Amino acid sequence: MRNSIIFLACACALFTGCKHNASSDIRLNQLGFSPMQEMTATIVLPDSTAEANAVFILNENNDTVWSGVPAVTMKNPISGKSCQIVDFSALDTVGTYTMYLKDGQGKISNVKFQISNRPYRELTRSALRAYYHQRASMATEEPYAEGYARPAGHPDDHVLVHASAATPERPEGTVISSPEGWYDAGDYNKYIVNSGFTMGVWFLAYEFNKAYFDTLKLNIPESIVNRQSSNRQCPDMLSEAMYNIRWMMTMQDLDGGVYHKLTEPDFEGFIRPDQCKKPRYVVMKTTAATLDFAATMAMAARIYAPFDEAFCAQAKEAAVKAYQWALAHPAVYYDQPKMNAQFKPEITTGAYDDFDVNDEFYWAEIELYLLTGDEQYKANIGSHARNIANTLAQDGKYYLPATWGNVAELAYLDLLMHGKTGANALLEHLKPYIDDVETSVFRSPYGNRESDFFWGCNSEGCCWRGIECLYAYRLTGEEKYRINAERCLNYILGQNATGYCYVTGFGTKPTAHPHHRLSYSHPKGTLPGFLAGGPNPAQQDAQTDGVKYPKDVPADESYLDYQPSYASNEVTINWNVTLFALAAGIDALDAQH
């Protein structure tokens, strides 16, 4: 370390009469870095001619530990703004630091950051604990609520069978019980399609890092039961998942088909869950929901085998029964307008509609094959894989990345980890994005193309790309994949066009006003650990709810930290699962150093 007396003397003179605040111009990972990680920051310049001509990093003793000029100046291809990149990876000492920036106009800016051995441990834990806060049908209580206790809402023990779901055995208006599960997003409904996708990623994450998750403590009510059990201890992460799995099992009808969703007819207002009074319905059985359920239950039957044999037998039976229903009903799609024209009451909540279920068949068949080894599933896999390939050849899309409406990659990754397919498809998919990093103003394989920004892009674009990089690193051992996974997390945590850390409760400029009824109605305010959807140039909320974005905002800045902005600032269970899967993967690697 070099003593900073000369710099400080100069800086004191420069500070006189100058605005000297935490900078919105310096974009970096607001949680900090591990000592072995690449460390960069992006300086967003006020105009194309400006330059940052001095950058200094001081430690807590005001010693200068790094100084220099930005390594490179480039233009953001989306906004046209000039940006400079500072690479300070040479720092490797744990501590708290301040980066000072002096630009060509004499403005002094600064931002604090940390270097620590496990910077993402608490982020992972909080992103997982977000699901405890999302639990339906129970109060969240201390000490588990950790300051965010609330009353119980939606017991869901008096749920009506909607006319669209009626059968002779369960006619319209039949009352069933379907408690537990997680609220899906900013609303209070529960959807099988999205829940199934969430559980698929959840179980992949567990199998990818079993040793890590087996020891991660979440402080949930089941933690005490696990510690007191004479059986092999079920990890907290799997105990939390079981709260949702139990609900999903109640959504299977007597004939094996699965209801698409449990919902009120239209969205509740921004009130506490215990204040909600609208009737709740199970709505229409669909092929997509039934296949997602079958895949989820097959994975659960395999993964919980060391902990609960009776449950695993039940889950296997439910998966097989669901798959048989889907074979008999291969094209029952959820078309909400069509349904509302035929049945009452009208349902206007989230549709999760999907009119191509080849990928759902593919996923269910692979998971049932991995569970049972039965050749009948293997035979059908080939047929649906060919259908997927033919469809993709027609529209030019690759089947990666995975989303709730395109689950083929979940199947692919599971096959990959079981050694039953090759990694070439994944590596070819990642190559153009990793190549982008050389000209990326944010040093990331994500966020360099306008097509990267859409509803939920923080998860389905950025976090998922990071997860794919972790798989590529596991399979090849090539450092570039680990580094690019970390770069994706850097982007989420602040090194991006908006300067936000997109996770509630974390960073110096976090998402603070998400489209989230539980946060809006809680007396303490925003719940921590939730990932915001991210910049979305489609701005659907501007069209439907009159949300006003700045005029001509670039695609990568089309984000509002504003509760009504559901198009850019909602939270969902399927987005959070990618956040904790990525953070856990990187934290597990940090723990090995």
N, C-alpha and C positions, 0 to 999 in steps of 0.2 A: 504493500500500500504506500501511496505517496502522500506526503503532507500537503494540505490544501490551503495553507496560509495565504499564498499569493493570489490564488483564485478567489478566496473569500474576501480579501481586501478589494479586489476588482469588482466582485459581485456586489459588495455593499454599496459601492459607488453607483453601480448600474441600477440597483434597486431603488435608489432615491428618486422619487417622483414617478416610478413605474408601477404599473399594476402587476402584482406578483401573487398569483393564485394557483390552486390546483388546476391543471390544464385540461381543457377539453380537446386540445390539439394533439396530445400525446395519447396514443391508443396502445394499450398493452394488456396482458393478462392480469386482471385485478386481484386474483387470488394469490398469484406469485408463481414461482418456479422451483423445481427441484434442482440441486446443485449440478446434476449431470445433464440437464435439459438444455436444448437450444433456447437462447433468450434474445428476443427481438422486440422492438417497439416500432410503431408506425407514426410518423409525424404528418398530420394533415395540414398542408400549407394554406394560408388564406387566399393566395392567388398564384398564378402560374410562374410569376417571377420571383416569389419569395424563396428564401433559403434559410435553413437553420445552420448558422455558422459555428455553433459551439454547443456541445452536449457534455455534461458532467454528471457523474453519479457519486453521491456522498453517502457514507455510512452514518450510523447514529452518533459517532464522535466527530462528525463534520470533517472526516478525512476523505479526500478524493480517492476513490478506488477504481475509477474508470473515467477516461476523458477522450474525446475525439470528435469527429464530424460524421454525419450520416454516411453509410456505406454506398447508398445509391439513391437517385431520385427518379421516380417514374410517375406516369399518369394512371389514375384509376380508369380503366376502360369503360366503366359504367357511368360514373359521374363526370369524368374529365378532370377531376381535381388532382393537383400535384401532391405527391406524397414522397416522403423520404423514410428510409429504413435504417434503424440503428441496431446494430448487432453487438450485444454485450455478453456473449456466451462465455467469455473468458472469466467472468465472475463465477466463483465456485464456493464461496463461504456463506454459511447460513447467517441470516441477519435481515434487518430492515433497512431499506435504502431509499434515497430520494434522487430522482432523475431531474436535473435542471436543464432547461433549454433556453438559449438566447437566439432569437431569430434576427433576420437582417434589418428589421425595424427597431431593434433594441428591446423588444418585449421579452420579459423573463417569465417562463412558465415552469411548473414543477409537478411531479406526480410521485407518490410513494408506492413502493412495491416490496415484496418479501421474497427471500429465498429460504426454503425450509425443506426438511427431508421428506415430509409427506403432505404436500400442499393440497391434495385432493381427497384425503381421507374423510374429512367432515362433509365435503360436498357430496361424496358418494352416500354417506349415511343419511344426510338430509334429503337427498333426492329419493331415497328409498322410504324414509319416514313420511314423505309426502303422502304415501298411500294410506298410512294410518289416519291421517287427517281426512282423507277422502272416503273413509268407511261410512257406508249407509247402515241404518238400523241399530246404531249404538251411539251412546255418548262417548266422547273422547275425554278421558279423565286424567288427573294427575296421579302419579308422577309421569305417566306416559305421554301426556299432551305437551309437556315441557313448556308450559306457559300459554298454551292455546286450547284449553278445554272448552267444550261446547256441549249443549244438550243433544240428546238423540233425536234423529229425524227419520222419517220414512221407515217404519217398522216392516212394511211390505208383507204383512201377514194377512192382508185382506186385498189381494190383487184380483182384478176382474179379467176374465177371458174376453178379449175383444171379439167382435163379430167376425173379423177377418181370420181369427185363430180357432173358431168354434169347430167342434167335432161332435158326433153323437155321444161320445163318452164325456166330453167337456163342452156342453152347449154354451152359447153366448151368455155372459153374466155369471158363469161358474166362478166361485171364489177359490183361489189357490194361495198358497203361502210361498213367497220367494224372497226371503230376507237376505241380509248381508250383501257382500259385493262392494265394489267401489263406485262412487259417483264418477261418471265417465270423464267429465271435463269441467267447464265453468258452470254447467247445468247440473240438475239432480237426477238425471236418468241413467239407465244401465243398458248397455248395448252389447249383444253377444259378438258381433263381428269385430268391433274394436277391442273388446275384452279378450277375444281369442288371439288376435294379433299381439296384444300386449303380453299375454301369457307365453306366446311362442318366443318372443324376444327375451322375456324373463328367464325361461328355462334354458335357452341357448346361453345366456349370460352366466347362469349358474354352472352349467357344464363346462364352460370355457374357463372358469376360475373357481372351481369347487373349494379348494383349500382356502382361498380368500374369503368367500362368502360363508364358509362353515364357521369362521371365527368372528364375523362381523356382528356386533351387538347393536340392536336397534331400539331397545327400551320400549317394547310393545308388551301388552298383557301376556301374550304367549311365552315371553322370555322366561318368566318365573316357572311356568309349567314345564318348559323344556329343561330347565336346570334341575327340577325335582323329579323328572321322569327316570324310571329305572331302565327304560329302553334307550337305544342309541339316540342321542340328542338331535332333534330336528333343528336345523339352522333357522335363525330368526327370519332370514330372507324367504325361506320356503314356508315358514309359518304365516308370514304376511300374505303370501300368494294363496295359501289355503283359504283365507277369508273370502277371496274372490272365487276360487274354484268351487267352494261349497254353494255359492249363489248360482254359478253357472249350471251346476247339476240340477237345480230346481227348475231350470228353464227348458228341460227336455220333456216333451209331451209323452204320453203313454205309448204312442206308436213309434217313438224313437226320433221323430222330428224335433227341431229346436226353435223356440220362439225367437224372432229377430231382435226384439227389445222389450224392456219393461219401462213404461213411460207414462207421464201424464199427457193428456191430449195436446196441450200447448205448454210452452216453457213457463215455469214459475217466475215470479219477479225476483229482484235481488233482495231476498229475505233469508232469514236463518232456516235451516232445514226443519226445525221443530215447528215453525210457523206455517209450513206448507200444508194445504188442505185439499188440493185437487185429487180426484180419484186417480188410481194407477191401474194400468192395463198391461197384460202381455199381448203382443201384437204379432200376428201372422208368422207361420213357420216358413222358413226359406232355405233353399239349398246352400247358399253361402254361409249362413249362420250355422247350419247343421254340420257342414264340413269343417268349419273353423273349430266348432265344438269337438268334433271327432279327433282332429289333430291335437288339440289341447289336451284332451283326456288321455290320448295315447301317450303323449309326452309325460303327463303327470303320472300315469301308471308305471312308467319306467323310472322316473326320477325319484318318486317317493318310496320305491321298493325297499330301501334299507330302513325305512321309518314306520311304515304302516301298511302291512300286507292286506288287511281287510279293505282299506280304501283303494288300494291299487287294483284289486279284483273288481271292485265296483266301477272304478274308472275305466278299466278295460272293457267291461260289459257295456257301459254307456257309449264308449267310442265305437265299438263294433255295431251296436244297434243304430247309432246315428248314421254311420256310413251306409248301412243297408237301406235306411230311409232315403238317403241321398241318391243311391243307385235307382231306387224306384221313383224318385222325383228329381230328375237331373236338371230341371230348368224352371224351378219356382223362384222367381226374382222378386225382390222388394221394389215395387213401383208405387211410391206413396200417393201421387196424384190419382193413379188408376184405382188404388185401393180406396181412397177417400170418395171416389165417385160411386163406389159400390157399397161401402160400409160406413156406419156411424157409431160413435162420434168420430169426426175427422181428427186425424193425427198430424200435427205440424212440427213435431220435434225432429231431431237429426235423423236423416234417412239411412246413411251408410248403404246406399244402393250400389249393386254390382251386377252387371249383366253379362259377365264372362267368368264362369266358375271353373275353368280348366285348371287354373293355378290352385284353387281350393281343393279340387280333387287330387291334384298332384301332391300337395302338402299332406293331406289326410292319408293318402295311400303310402307315402314314404314313412310317415310316423307309425302307422299301423304295421308296416313291414319291419321297421326297426324294433318295434315292440314284440311282434309275434314270430317273425321269420316266415310267415305264411306266403306261399308263392302266388296266391290269388291277387294279393296286393301288388306284388312285383310285376305281374302281367299287366295290370291296369295302369301302372306308373308309366310304362312306355307309351301307351296310347295317349295319355294326357300330356306327356312331355312333347310328343309330336304335335299335338294341337296347339300348345303354347308356342312352339317354334314356328309353326305355320302362321299363327296370328302375328307374331313379332316380325316375321319376314315381310308381311304385308304392310305394317305401319312403321317399320324401321326402328322400333324401340327395342332396347335390350331389356331383359326381364329384371335386371338389377336397377335401382335399389328396391328393397322391400317397403311396402306400405300396407295399410289395412286392406286395401283393395287389390293388392298384388303380392301375394304371400309366397310366390315361387322361390324367392331367395332364402326364405326361412328353411324350406326343404333342402335347398342346395347346400346351405351352410351346415345343416345337420349331417347330410351325407358326407360333406367334406371332412368334418371332424370325426366321423366314424370310418374314414378311410375308404369310402365307397365311390368316390369320384375325384377328379383332378382339380387343381387350383388355377388352371390356365384361364378359364372364363373370368374368374375374379381378378386376376392380375391384369388381363387385357382391359377389363372394365376400368380399373384404377389408373392405368398408365396415362391417359390424356390429362387427368386431373392433377396427377403428381407432376407431370411436365409443366403445367400452368404455374407452378410455384416459382419458377425462375423469373417470371414477369409479374408476379403477384404483389400488389402493394401492401397486402396484409400477411404475406409469407404463409399462405394457406392453400391447400388443394381444393378449397371450397370458397365461393364468393367472388369468382373472377369472371363469371358470365351472367348475363341477365337471366338466363334460364335457371340459375341457381335459386331464384327467389320466387316463392309461391306460398300458399297457405300451409303453415307448418314446416317451413324450410329449415328452421333451426334444428329440428329433429330429423326429418326425412331427408334433408340435404346434408347438413353439416355433421351432426352427431353420427348419423348412419355411415357417412363416408369415413369418419374416424374409426368406427367399429369395423368396417371392412378392412381398413389398414391394419388393425390389430390382428384380424384373422390372417391377413397376408404375412404379417411379421411372424406369427406363430408357425406358419407353414413353411416360410422360407428362411427366417432368421436374418433377413436383410434389414439393416438399420433404417433405411429410408422409410420403411413402412411405419416403424415405431415413431420416428420423428414426425411424420405426417399425421399420425393419430394425435400426437400432442399439439400440432399446429391447429387441427380442427377444434380442440378444446380451447386453445388460446383465442380463437375467433369468437367462440361462444362467450368467453369470459372477459371480453373487452377489446380485443385487437380486431376491430371491425369498423364499418363505415359510420355507425351511429355513436360509438363510444360507450354503449351500454354493456354491462354484464347482464346477460339475458336470464339470469337465475335469481329468483326472489330471495332477499335476505343475504346476498353475497356480493362482495365487491364494493367499490367506492361510488359506483353509479349503477345500482341494480334496477331491474324491473321492479316497480313499487306499486303499480296500479293495474294488476292483471284483470282480464275479463273472467272473473271467478267469484261466484256467489258466496262461497264459504269465506273467502278473504274479505269481500265487500261487507258482509254482514257480521263479521267477528268484531267484538269491541276492541280487540288489540290490533286489528288491521291485518295486513297481508301475511299469509302463512309462508314460511320459508321453504326453500328447496324445490320450487316449481320452475320449469322451463317455459318461457314465453314462445309463442309460435314463430315470431320473427318477421322481418320485412316482407311485405306482400303487395306487389304493385297492382294486383287485381282489385284491391280495396273494395271488397264486396260490401263492407259495412258503410262505406260512403254512399253506396247506391240504395241500401235498404234502411239504414238508420241515420243518415245524414251526418256521419262522422266526417270531419273536415281535416284533410291532410294539407300540408304546405303545397303550394302550387308547383307543379312540374318537379316533384321530388324524385330523385333517382331511385331506381329499383332497390338498391341496397340500403337506402335510407327510408323506404316506405314503411315506417314503423312508428307507432304512437304508444307511449307508456300511458295509456288512458283506458279506463275501465270499459267504456262502450265499444272500444275497438276490438271486436271479436275476430276480425280478419287478421290482425297482427299481434294481438296481445292476450289471446286466450291461453289456457293451460289444459292439458289433457293427459290421461294415463298412458296413451301410446307414445306421446312425446317424452314424458319423464323416464320411461323405461330405457330409451336410447341414451338419455343423459347419464343415468347411473351406470349403464353398461359400459359406456365410454370412460367415464371417470374411474370406475372400478378397475377396468383393464389397465389404465395407466398407473393408478395407485398400486396395483399388484406388482407391476414392473418396478416401480420406485422402491417397493419394499424389499426387492431382491438385491438392491445395491447396498 
